[in-house]
Amino acid sequence: MATAFIQDNITTHRDQETSLSSARPRCLKCVDKCPGLDLHTWRKICRYCRCALEDHDLHDTNTDEHKPANLLYDSLPRYGNKEDLLSRLERLTLEEPKTHAQIGPSDDIVISRIVSENLRSQEYIANLPKDKQLFAAQLRRRQLQKQLPLHDLHEKFCDSLTEKEVTKFQKFAEKRRNKASGIGEAGALPDSGEYFCHRCKQIMEPSSIAIFPGRMSLTTNFHPGCFTCATCQELMVDMIYFYKKGDIYCCRHYNDLIYPRCSACDEMILAREYTQAENQSWHVQHFCCWYCDAALAGRRYIAKNSNPYCIACFDRIFSKMCSTCGHTITADSPGLSHGDYHWHACPHCFCCHACAANLINQQFLLKDGKLFCCMQCKQSFVSRHKTSFSPHYHS
């Protein structure tokens, strides 16, 4: 029912969106079921198919086939007042002293590294076989989006921060830059001595290649395949890491150690007051129905797949039909299920199809979606059913 409802919602808008859909990145999961990315105003999802931004083929918007896609720029929405910052980010490289000298105190070395590595990645991807380019670009973009979301790196990519929260963000980013951020360096271990990988604790061969995180002790090293975030266990994209309490993390999970993260907008929660529900955290204004965005503060809701829904949306999307009466089993109505069959949990619906005996908390038999209290009732119904449909002959 959920898929059907989403499809109906998409179909309703399809005609008026036809002229725009061709310019929008297509969804790699929904394919033609989604008319194209239409970014939600504050969630990092498409408002049509509800898939994440990185699940859409952002390279569809690249008009120059011979120019490698800018993975940093392509990871951002195409609207807003971020062009000034984007222009500066695209000019930053660690290889060019002139542009490097222009980096101000608010320019995180991590962002600079992303842009620098982005240029190398573009050249690398452009030289891959055509059928491999899209996969490589999408893979790296997904890594960047997950491990290094721009709304974690710069306040200009956050929505609706107050002046106090902007100041708080800037202080946090400066402290993170000076005391936590780093880039792993690859090198060979000495020819002699005993060395252990910090992650897997296994011995490392002398002269073998290892990754050295400068924020940790000089004797700390990792196997290249073990240079991973301590939380998500994913390889560090572009070797960027953040150090805290004796281990290394990707940017996302380093930040999660310090601030709660809003389950709706995916940004750090810098406000003093926030909502906690379903073992997750939310900005007060973002604790809303996952589908219609209705505020849920002080209202009843139902969680599905870790997302909260208002009662009306939950009933419309997820409710089942009663196999006995054929009516919807709403969120306010208790229900019973067995395999693919569902019933209202009441004596009128969950009862023997032959004698109407209440079967709640009783053993029952099931035949073609119909309930029976015993074998005699089942056989009686089957016999009557056969008789009513048996052929009659007239002399």
N, C-alpha and C positions, 0 to 999 in steps of 0.2 A: 504494500500500500504506500510505503514511503516513496518508492521509486515512481509510482504512478502519480503521486501528488506533485513531486518535483517536476516530472515531465509535463504535467498540466500547467504548472506555473511558468515553465520555459515556453511552452507553446503559446500561452497568452501573450507573451511579449515578443514572440519571434517575428511577427509581421512588421512591427514598428522598429525592430532592431536590424532588419535585413541589411540596410545600407551601411550600418556601422560594424556588423559582425565580421565582415571580411577583413577589417583592419585590426581586429582584436586577436590576441594570441588564443589559439585553440587549447582546450583541455586535453591533456595526454591520457587522462583516465576515462573521461566521459565521451571523448571523440566528438561525434556530431550531435550528441544529446545536449551539449552546452553550446549556446550561440557565440561564445567567446568571452574572454575574461572581462568582467566588470567588477572591479575591486570594491569591496565593502568599505564604507566610510571610515571605520576604525578597526574592524577585524582584518586579519591578514588572509582573507579568503575571497573567493569569487562569490558574489551574491546570487548568482544563478545556480551553480552546481555545488556550492559549498566546499569545493576542493581548495587546497592551499595555493598560494601564489606560485610556488616553485613547481606545482603540478601542471602548469600551463607552458606551452611552447612559446616562450617570450621571443625566440628568434624569428617567429613569423613576421615580426614588425621590421626586421632588418631589410631595407630596400636594396642595399648594395650586396650582391651575391659574392663579390670578390673581396669584400672587406670583412675581416673576422669580427664576430659579434663582440661588443663591449660587455663582458660578463657582469661588471659592476653596475653599469648603467642599465643593462637589461633586467637586472634584478629589482628594479624600482618601478613604481607606478608612473604613468606618463602625465600626471597632472600635479598641481600643487606649486609652491613657491620655493622649490629646492634647487632650481637651476643654477643659482649662483654657487652653491656648495658643490654641486656635481661638476661644474666647470672647473673649479679648483682641484677637485679630487682627480679628475682626468689628466690634469697637468702634472700631478705629483709623481715623481719617480725617484728611487734612491740612487739611480745611476747618473743622474744629471745634476751636478753641483748647483747650477743656477736655480733650478726649481726647488732643490732640496733646501737652499738657503732661504727660500720664501716661506718655508713651513713655520707657522707661528706656534705659540705655546698651546693653542687649543687643537692643533692637528696631531692626532694620535699616530704614533709610529706604526700601529697596527693597520690603520687605514692606508697609510703610505705604502706599507708592504703589500696590501691587497692590490693596490693599483699597479705597483711595480710587477708583482707576480702575474697580474692580469695581462700585462703586455706580453710577457713570455708565454703565457697560456694561449693567448690569441695566435701567436706565431706557431706554436706547437700544434694546436688544433687545426689551423689552416693547412698544415702539411700532412695531416692524416688523410687516409682514403675518405672519399666523400661519404660513404655509408657509415663511417665511424665518427665523423665530426659532430653530428648532432648528439650522439650518446655521450661523448667526452665533455661537450659543453654543458649538457644538462646535468651530468654527474657533478662537475665542479660547482655549478651554480647551486645545486641542492646542498652541497657541503657548506658553501658560503652562507646560504640562507639559514641553515640550521646552526652552525657553529659560531658564525660571526654576523648575526643580524645587525643591520645598520642602525636600528633603533636602540641597540645596546652600545653602539660606538659613538654616536653623536646625538645631542638633544634635538637637533633640527629634524630628525627623522621620527621623533615621538609626537604623539597627538595630545594636544590640550594640556601641556605642562603649565603649572602656575609659575610665577616668578621665583618663589621659594624652591619649587621642585627643580627648576632649571639650574639654580645655584647649587642645589644639592647634587644634581647630576654632574655638573662641571667639576665639583670638588672630588666626587667619586672617581670620575674619569682621569683626573690629574693624579690622584693617588694610585690608581690602577696602572697608569702609564709609568709612573716612577718606581713603583715597588713590585709590580706583578707581571707586566707584559714582557714577552721575550720571543726570540726566534731561535729554534733549534739549529745547531750547526752539525753538519755531517763531517766525520773525519775518521782516521784510522786509529785504533788503539795501539799503545806501545807494543814492541815486539816481545816483551817479557812482563811477567806479573800475572796476578789473578784478578779478573774483573767479573762483576755480576750485573745483569740487567736489573734496573730498578723496578720494572714492571713484572716480569715473569720470574725473577730471582734466579734464573739459570745462568750458568757460567758462560762467559763470552770468550771466543777464541782470540788470542793475541794477534794483532795486525788486522783484525776484521773491522769492517765499517760499523761505526756506532754513531748515535745522535747524542750531542752534548747540550743540555739546557743550561745556559749561563747563569740563570737565577738560582740554581741549585749548587751543591758543592762540586769542587773540581773532580772528585772521584765518582760522581754520579753520571751514568750513561745508560742508554737504552738500545736494544736491538732496533733497527729501522722499523720493523713491523710491530714493535711494542711501544713506539712513541705515540701513545694514545691518551685520550682524556680519561681521568680516573673515574668519572661518572658514567659517560656514555660508551666508553671503550672504543670510540671511533678514532681513526688516524687523524692527526692534526692537519687541517688543510693549510697548505703553504708553510708548514712547520711552525705556525704561530701558536703559542701556548701562554698560559697564565698560571703563575705560581702561587700556591697558598698552602700553608701548614704541611710542608714536606712533600707535596705532590703537584702535578700539573693538570690543568683543566683547559677545555676550550672556553671561549669567551662566555658563551651561554651559561655553562654550568659553574664557571667561576662566579659570575654575577648572581647565580641562584644561591650560592653560599652566603651571600651578603644581603640581598633583597628578595622578597617574594616576587613571583612573576604572575601577572594577570593571565588567567586561563583563556580569556576572551580576546584581548588585543595582543597578547604575547610580549608586552612591554614590562619592564621592571616597575614595581609599585613603590613610588617614592613618597606617597601621601601617608600621613600618620594613621588615618582610618581606612580600613579596607574590609572586605567581606571574605569570610572563610566558609566554604560549603563543599561537600562531596570530596573532602581531603584536598581541596584546591583553594587558591587565592584569587580574588577578583577585585578590580577597582569597584568602588561602590556603584558608580554610574554604569559599569559594564556587567553587573550581575543581571543579565537579561535572558529572555528566551532565545535559544540558539537559532530559531527559525524566524520569528517575527520581531525580535528585539524588544518586546514588551518588558518593562521593568518588573523584576520579580521580588523586590524588597517588600517584605510583609505579605507576600502572596504565596499561595500553594504552587508547587511545581513538581515535576517528575524528572529524574535524571535518567538519561539514556546514553550509553557510550560516553560517559563522563561529561555530557553536556546537559544543561538544564532546559526544560521545555515548560511553557505554560500549559495548563490543562487543555485548553482548546486546541493548540497545535499538536500536543501529544495524541489526543483523541483522533484528530484528522489524519495524522501521519502513521501512527503505530497501532491504533486499535484494531482488534480482530472482530470477525463476525461470528455470532453464536450459531453452532451447528444445529441447534434445536429450533430456536425462534427466528433466526435469520437477522436479528437486530445487532447493532454495534455494541461491543462490550467496552464501555467507556472507562476512563481512569477511576471514576467514582464507583464503578460497579465491580465487585470482586468476581474474578473469573477462574476457571479451571481449564487445564489443557492436557491433552494426551496426544503425542505425536503432532500431526498436522491439524488436529481437531480442537476446537475451543468452545466453551460453554459459559453462560452466566452461572455463577456459583449460587444457585437458588433451586429449591425443590421443583419449580415449574420447568426448568430447563435441564438440570442435571438429574434426570430421572429415567426410569425404565420406559422404553418406547412402546412396550406392550401393556403393562399394568400401571404405569405412572408412579411406581414406588420411588421414593426419595433415595438417591444413591450417593449423596454426600457422605464421605467417610465410610463408604461401604464398598465391598468388592463388586466388580461389574464386568460384563462382557461387551465387546465392541464389534459391531458388524456394519461395515460401510458407513461409518460415522454415526451409527445409532447405538444407543446404550440399552443394555438388558441386565436385569437383576439375576437371572438364572438361565440355565440351558433350556428349561421348559418354555420360558417366555420367548427366548430367541427362536426355538423351533416352531412355536406357535405362530410367531410373526412371519417366519420364512414360509410356513405352510400356507397362511392366508395370502401372502404376497404371490406365491406361485399359483394359487387357485384363481386369484383375481385376474391374472394375466394368462391363464391357460386357454387354449383355443376351444371353442364350442362348435359342435357339429349338429346340424339339424337334418332330420330325416325328410 
